[in-house]
Amino acid sequence: MDINLYIIRELLLKQEVVLPGFGKFAGKRETAHVDNQTVNPPRQIVSFIRDTNSFALDLAVLVAAEEKVSEDEAAKAITAFVELANTELENKKKTTFPGIGTVSQTDAGVFAFEQSESATLLADSFGMPPVDLSAIQNSGAKKKVSTETVVVKKERSFGFIWWILGIAAIVLLAAG
């Protein structure tokens, strides 16, 4: 069971997920915005709140349903995942959740979360890269853009009429 994938899924669908005994990841939508010459697509900013007393069954219920195991088995797998994350945090002062980010702890015991640059946790903007406007403006030759309205005439198709006539002929032949 890849618990990390379920964490990502919950962030995508519900914008938050509680890891019992570790803490809570919460997402907040950031609208598209322009920074200098770059248009940034909308994205989800993830924050982390360290709470080792947190408890929630949502993740265990999801994992159990998807993996077709009991909720107890799913809870045990999540507990093992959390124990590993807590051990890494204790020993290395940081633990990484691929596709989400890194939780770290300073020597003073302060917890911090740094979101992964590659984390695309907003389904609405999945795969939308930032656009550098300066590259577009400096692309060389300037082209004249026509604002003239183009009217396209659609040829009338008689296919539908022939289809109706064919059905009517079959009905009349069958009735007669």
SVG drawing of the C-alpha trace seen along z (x, -y; Angstrom):
<svg xmlns="http://www.w3.org/2000/svg" viewBox="-51 -44 71 51">
<polyline fill="none" stroke="black" stroke-width="0.4" points="0.0,0.0 1.4,-3.4 -0.1,-5.6 1.6,-8.7 -0.7,-8.3 -3.7,-8.3 -2.5,-11.4 -2.2,-13.1 -5.6,-11.9 -7.3,-13.2 -5.5,-16.6 -6.8,-16.7 -10.4,-15.7 -10.9,-17.2 -8.1,-19.7 -7.1,-18.2 -5.9,-14.9 -5.1,-14.0 -2.3,-11.5 -3.1,-10.1 -0.1,-10.6 1.7,-12.9 -0.4,-15.9 -2.6,-17.5 -2.0,-18.6 -4.4,-21.3 -4.7,-22.9 -5.8,-26.4 -6.6,-27.4 -4.5,-30.3 -5.9,-32.0 -4.0,-32.6 -1.8,-35.7 0.9,-37.6 4.4,-38.0 6.6,-40.4 6.4,-38.9 5.1,-35.4 1.5,-34.3 1.1,-31.6 -1.8,-29.2 -4.1,-28.6 -2.6,-26.1 -3.2,-24.7 -0.9,-25.9 -0.4,-23.1 0.3,-23.8 1.1,-21.4 0.1,-21.5 2.0,-19.2 -0.3,-17.4 0.7,-14.0 -2.6,-13.6 -4.7,-14.0 -7.0,-11.1 -9.2,-10.6 -10.6,-7.5 -11.2,-9.0 -7.8,-7.9 -8.2,-4.4 -11.7,-4.1 -10.4,-5.2 -7.4,-2.9 -9.5,0.1 -12.0,-0.4 -9.4,-0.9 -7.1,1.9 -10.0,4.2 -8.7,4.9 -10.2,4.3 -10.1,0.9 -7.9,2.4 -5.4,3.5 -5.5,0.1 -5.0,-1.6 -2.0,0.6 -0.4,-0.3 -1.0,-4.0 0.4,-3.7 3.6,-2.0 3.8,-4.8 3.5,-7.5 6.0,-5.7 8.6,-5.7 7.9,-9.4 8.3,-10.2 11.5,-8.2 12.9,-10.1 11.9,-13.4 13.6,-12.5 16.8,-11.2 17.3,-13.3 15.3,-16.3 13.2,-16.0 10.9,-13.7 9.8,-14.0 6.3,-13.1 6.9,-12.7 4.6,-14.9 3.7,-16.9 6.7,-18.4 9.1,-18.1 8.4,-18.4 11.4,-19.5 12.2,-20.2 14.8,-22.8 17.1,-22.2 14.7,-24.4 11.9,-21.9 10.0,-24.2 8.3,-22.4 8.2,-23.7 6.7,-22.5 8.1,-23.3 5.8,-22.3 7.4,-20.5 7.8,-22.6 6.5,-19.7 3.4,-19.3 0.3,-19.8 -2.4,-19.4 -5.2,-21.2 -7.2,-19.1 -8.5,-22.3 -5.0,-23.3 -3.3,-20.0 -0.5,-20.2 -0.8,-24.0 2.7,-25.5 3.6,-29.1 3.8,-31.2 6.7,-33.7 5.2,-36.8 8.6,-38.3 9.4,-35.3 6.1,-35.9 6.8,-39.7 10.3,-39.2 9.5,-36.4 10.7,-38.4 8.5,-39.4 5.3,-41.2 2.3,-39.9 -0.8,-41.9 -3.8,-40.4 -7.1,-40.8 -10.1,-41.7 -12.4,-41.2 -15.2,-38.8 -15.3,-35.8 -18.7,-34.4 -18.7,-30.7 -21.8,-29.5 -22.8,-25.9 -23.9,-23.9 -27.3,-22.4 -27.2,-18.7 -30.1,-16.5 -28.7,-13.4 -31.1,-13.6 -34.1,-14.1 -33.1,-11.0 -32.7,-9.0 -36.3,-10.0 -37.7,-9.2 -35.9,-5.8 -37.4,-4.9 -40.9,-6.0 -40.6,-3.8 -39.6,-0.8 -42.6,-1.4 -45.0,-1.7 -43.6,1.4 -43.9,3.4 -47.4,2.2 -48.6,2.8"/>
</svg>
